[in-house]
Amino acid sequence: FRKFMQNLSLHNLGPYERVWVIGAVKGRASSLKALAGKILEKQKLLDRLVFTGNILGPSYEGENFSAKAVDEALLLRSNFISNYASDIDDVVFLRGQFEELLDKARQLHISPNPKELVEWMYSRGLDSILSSYGISSNLLTTAAKNGALALSRASVSIQEALVNKNGHYKYISSLKRLAYNEDRSVLVVSAGLAKDRPLEAQSDELWWGGGFSNLDEPYGTIIRFIRGFDPEGKGLASGKFGITLDSGEEGVFAALFSSDGRLLETIQG
C-alpha cells in the first residue's frame, strides 16, 4: 500500500523501528563494500535503509570508482530486501550533488551557456565520474565548443553508458529529494535544507547545501534531521537536532537510528 502513497520526489519510509543511513560515499567502492557487509550482519527484519546521495564522487589517488560504487549500492539494496519481510520501498536513494551533475550532463544541449556550465561541472568532478563509465573525460568540453548537435550526441553517449551498466539508468532516473518517517519527525536529506520552506517546496538546496549550518536549530516539528554530505567539508558533526554523516577522507560512514530519531549505533567502512 505504501508504494501507492509515495510522492514522486519525497520518500515516505512508513512505520519502522530502525533505519540505517549511509553518508556520502564519493566513489569509494571498496569502503562501501566493507560497510555493506557490516550492515547486513547487523540488519533486522523491517529495518529501513537510506543512501543520502553522492554515491558518485570525484577521483581519489588518480582513479575514479564511481560506477563500481553504484554497483555496490545496488547490490546492498538487493541483499537488504532479500527477506520475506522487506520490499523495494524499504530502501531509498537520495539525489546528491554528484548525481545531479551526471543527470544534468544529459541535458546540456538545451543549456543557454553550455561552455561555462561544462567548465563549472568539470571543476566539481564530473569529468572523472564520466571516466568511471568509460566515457572520455573531455567529451563535453569538446562537444560544448562544437554546438548543440555535438552536445546532443554527447548526451546520447552518456545515456547509453548508463543503460549499459545494469540498473544504473533506473538508479539515476528515480532518485528522491528527501526521506522521512511516517509522522515526519525524522528527516533525511543529502546536504542541506531551506528552513523557511515546507518539505514539499524544498529544491536544489537539498543537494547543494544551505540552511543547515546550525545543527542545534530545529526545523518545524522534526526531532532529528540527518544529512550525509557537508559541502563545507567539516566532516562528522552532531547537534541537538541535526547530524552530519560525512566522514570526509576517512572511508564511508553510516549510522543506525530508532523511530524517534535516537542514534543507536555508528559504523564505518
C-alpha positions as CSV (number, residue, x, y, z in Angstrom):
1,F,0.0,0.0,0.0
2,R,2.8,2.4,0.9
3,K,4.2,2.5,-2.7
4,F,0.9,3.9,-3.9
5,M,1.1,6.7,-1.4
6,Q,4.6,7.8,-2.3
7,N,5.2,11.4,-3.6
8,L,7.2,11.2,-6.8
9,S,10.1,13.2,-5.2
10,L,9.7,12.6,-1.5
11,H,10.0,9.2,0.1
12,N,7.9,8.1,3.0
13,L,9.7,5.3,4.8
14,G,6.5,4.3,6.6
15,P,6.4,3.0,10.2
16,Y,9.7,1.3,11.3
17,E,11.7,0.6,14.4
18,R,15.1,1.2,12.9
19,V,16.6,2.9,9.9
20,W,20.2,2.7,8.6
21,V,21.5,6.0,7.0
22,I,24.6,5.9,4.8
23,G,26.6,9.1,4.5
24,A,28.4,10.3,1.3
25,V,30.3,7.6,-0.5
26,K,32.0,9.8,-3.1
27,G,33.1,7.0,-5.3
28,R,34.7,4.8,-2.6
29,A,33.5,1.5,-3.9
30,S,35.7,-0.7,-1.6
31,S,34.8,1.2,1.5
32,L,31.1,0.9,0.6
33,K,31.5,-2.8,0.1
34,A,33.1,-3.2,3.5
35,L,30.3,-1.1,5.1
36,A,27.6,-3.1,3.3
37,G,28.9,-6.3,4.9
38,K,28.7,-4.8,8.4
39,I,25.2,-3.5,7.8
40,L,23.9,-6.9,6.5
41,E,25.4,-8.6,9.6
42,K,23.5,-6.3,11.9
43,Q,20.3,-5.9,9.9
44,K,17.0,-6.9,11.5
45,L,13.6,-7.6,9.8
46,L,11.7,-4.4,9.0
47,D,14.8,-2.2,9.1
48,R,14.9,0.6,6.5
49,L,17.9,1.9,4.6
50,V,18.6,5.3,3.2
51,F,21.5,6.3,0.9
52,T,22.0,10.1,1.3
53,G,23.3,10.6,-2.2
54,N,26.8,11.3,-3.5
55,I,27.5,7.6,-4.2
56,L,29.3,9.1,-7.1
57,G,32.2,11.3,-6.5
58,P,35.5,12.9,-7.7
59,S,38.7,11.0,-8.3
60,Y,40.9,9.8,-5.4
61,E,44.5,8.8,-6.0
62,G,44.2,9.3,-9.7
63,E,41.3,6.8,-10.2
64,N,37.6,7.0,-10.1
65,F,35.4,4.1,-9.0
66,S,32.0,5.9,-9.1
67,A,30.4,3.4,-11.4
68,K,31.6,0.5,-9.2
69,A,30.3,2.3,-6.1
70,V,26.8,2.4,-7.7
71,D,27.2,-1.4,-8.4
72,E,27.9,-1.9,-4.7
73,A,25.0,0.2,-3.6
74,L,22.6,-1.7,-5.9
75,L,23.9,-5.0,-4.6
76,L,23.4,-3.8,-1.0
77,R,19.8,-2.9,-1.8
78,S,19.2,-6.3,-3.3
79,N,20.7,-8.1,-0.3
80,F,18.9,-5.8,2.2
81,I,15.5,-6.6,0.8
82,S,16.1,-10.3,0.2
83,N,13.9,-11.5,3.0
84,Y,10.2,-12.1,3.3
85,A,9.5,-9.0,5.4
86,S,11.1,-6.4,3.1
87,D,10.2,-4.7,-0.1
88,I,11.7,-2.2,-2.6
89,D,10.3,0.8,-0.8
90,D,12.3,0.0,2.4
91,V,15.4,1.3,0.6
92,V,15.7,4.7,-0.9
93,F,18.4,6.6,-2.9
94,L,18.6,10.3,-2.5
95,R,19.9,12.8,-5.0
96,G,23.4,14.2,-4.1
97,Q,25.3,16.9,-5.9
98,F,27.4,14.4,-7.9
99,E,24.3,12.6,-9.1
100,E,22.9,15.9,-10.1
101,L,26.0,16.6,-12.1
102,L,25.7,13.4,-14.0
103,D,22.0,13.8,-14.6
104,K,22.3,17.3,-15.9
105,A,25.1,16.3,-18.2
106,R,22.4,14.5,-20.3
107,Q,20.6,17.9,-20.8
108,L,23.5,20.2,-21.8
109,H,22.2,20.5,-25.4
110,I,19.3,22.7,-24.1
111,S,21.5,24.9,-21.9
112,P,21.9,28.6,-23.0
113,N,25.6,28.7,-21.8
114,P,27.0,25.2,-22.2
115,K,30.7,26.1,-22.2
116,E,30.5,27.9,-18.9
117,L,28.3,25.2,-17.4
118,V,30.7,22.4,-18.6
119,E,33.7,24.2,-17.1
120,W,31.8,24.5,-13.8
121,M,30.6,20.9,-13.8
122,Y,34.1,19.6,-14.5
123,S,35.6,21.8,-11.7
124,R,33.2,19.8,-9.4
125,G,34.5,16.4,-10.6
126,L,32.1,15.4,-13.5
127,D,35.0,14.6,-15.8
128,S,36.3,11.9,-13.5
129,I,32.8,10.5,-12.9
130,L,32.3,10.2,-16.7
131,S,35.7,8.4,-16.9
132,S,34.5,5.8,-14.5
133,Y,31.8,4.9,-17.0
134,G,34.3,4.6,-19.8
135,I,33.5,8.0,-21.3
136,S,36.3,10.3,-22.4
137,S,36.9,13.0,-19.8
138,N,37.0,15.7,-22.5
139,L,33.7,14.6,-24.1
140,L,31.6,17.5,-23.0
141,T,34.3,20.2,-23.3
142,T,34.8,19.2,-27.0
143,A,31.1,19.0,-27.6
144,A,30.4,22.4,-26.0
145,K,32.8,24.0,-28.5
146,N,31.0,22.4,-31.4
147,G,27.5,23.3,-30.7
148,A,24.1,21.9,-29.8
149,L,24.2,18.9,-32.2
150,A,27.5,17.7,-30.7
151,L,26.1,18.2,-27.2
152,S,23.1,16.1,-28.2
153,R,25.4,13.3,-29.4
154,A,27.4,13.6,-26.1
155,S,24.2,13.3,-24.1
156,V,23.3,10.1,-26.0
157,S,26.7,8.7,-25.2
158,I,26.2,9.4,-21.5
159,Q,22.7,7.9,-21.7
160,E,24.0,4.7,-23.4
161,A,26.7,4.3,-20.8
162,L,24.2,4.4,-18.0
163,V,21.9,1.9,-19.8
164,N,24.8,-0.4,-20.4
165,K,25.5,-0.6,-16.7
166,N,22.9,-2.9,-15.2
167,G,20.5,-0.8,-13.0
168,H,22.3,2.5,-13.4
169,Y,19.9,4.2,-15.7
170,K,16.9,3.4,-13.4
171,Y,19.0,4.5,-10.4
172,I,19.9,7.9,-11.7
173,S,16.3,8.4,-13.1
174,S,14.5,7.6,-9.9
175,L,16.4,9.5,-7.2
176,K,14.4,11.0,-4.4
177,R,14.8,14.5,-2.9
178,L,14.4,13.5,0.7
179,A,13.1,10.8,3.0
180,Y,11.1,10.8,6.2
181,N,9.3,8.5,8.6
182,E,5.6,8.1,8.8
183,D,4.9,11.0,11.2
184,R,7.6,13.2,9.6
185,S,9.5,13.5,12.9
186,V,12.7,12.2,11.3
187,L,14.0,13.7,8.1
188,V,16.9,12.6,5.9
189,V,18.5,14.8,3.2
190,S,21.7,14.8,1.2
191,A,23.4,18.1,2.1
192,G,21.1,20.9,3.1
193,L,17.6,22.2,3.9
194,A,15.9,25.6,3.4
195,K,14.4,26.0,6.9
196,D,11.9,28.7,5.7
197,R,10.2,26.3,3.3
198,P,7.9,23.2,3.9
199,L,9.1,19.8,2.8
200,E,7.2,19.9,-0.5
201,A,8.9,23.1,-1.5
202,Q,12.5,22.0,-0.9
203,S,14.6,22.2,-4.0
204,D,18.3,22.1,-5.1
205,E,19.5,23.3,-1.6
206,L,18.9,19.6,-0.7
207,W,21.9,18.5,-2.6
208,W,23.9,21.7,-2.9
209,G,23.5,22.7,0.7
210,G,22.1,25.7,2.6
211,G,20.3,26.5,5.7
212,F,21.8,23.5,7.6
213,S,24.7,25.1,9.4
214,N,23.3,25.1,12.9
215,L,22.6,21.6,14.0
216,D,21.1,22.8,17.2
217,E,18.4,24.7,15.4
218,P,15.0,22.9,14.9
219,Y,13.1,22.6,11.6
220,G,9.3,22.6,12.3
221,T,8.3,19.6,14.3
222,I,11.3,17.5,13.2
223,I,13.1,15.9,16.1
224,R,16.0,14.6,14.1
225,F,17.3,15.7,10.7
226,I,20.2,13.8,9.1
227,R,22.4,14.7,6.2
228,G,25.1,12.7,4.5
229,F,27.3,15.3,3.0
230,D,28.8,18.6,4.2
231,P,29.5,21.0,1.3
232,E,31.9,22.9,3.6
233,G,34.0,19.8,4.2
234,K,33.8,19.9,8.0
235,G,33.1,16.2,8.3
236,L,31.2,14.4,11.0
237,A,29.1,16.6,13.3
238,S,26.2,16.3,15.8
239,G,23.9,18.8,17.4
240,K,20.6,18.8,19.4
241,F,18.5,18.3,16.3
242,G,20.9,17.6,13.4
243,I,23.6,15.2,12.5
244,T,26.1,15.0,9.6
245,L,27.4,11.6,8.4
246,D,30.2,12.9,6.1
247,S,33.4,11.1,7.1
248,G,35.5,13.3,4.7
249,E,38.6,11.4,3.6
250,E,38.0,8.5,6.0
251,G,36.0,6.0,4.1
252,V,32.2,5.8,4.3
253,F,30.2,6.3,7.5
254,A,26.8,5.1,8.4
255,A,24.5,5.3,11.5
256,L,21.5,3.4,12.8
257,F,18.6,5.4,14.2
258,S,15.5,4.5,16.1
259,S,12.0,5.5,15.0
260,D,12.2,8.5,17.3
261,G,15.5,9.7,15.9
262,R,17.8,8.4,18.7
263,L,21.3,7.4,17.5
264,L,21.7,3.7,18.2
265,E,25.0,2.8,16.5
266,T,27.6,4.0,14.1
267,I,29.8,2.0,11.7
268,Q,32.5,2.8,9.2
269,G,33.7,1.1,6.0
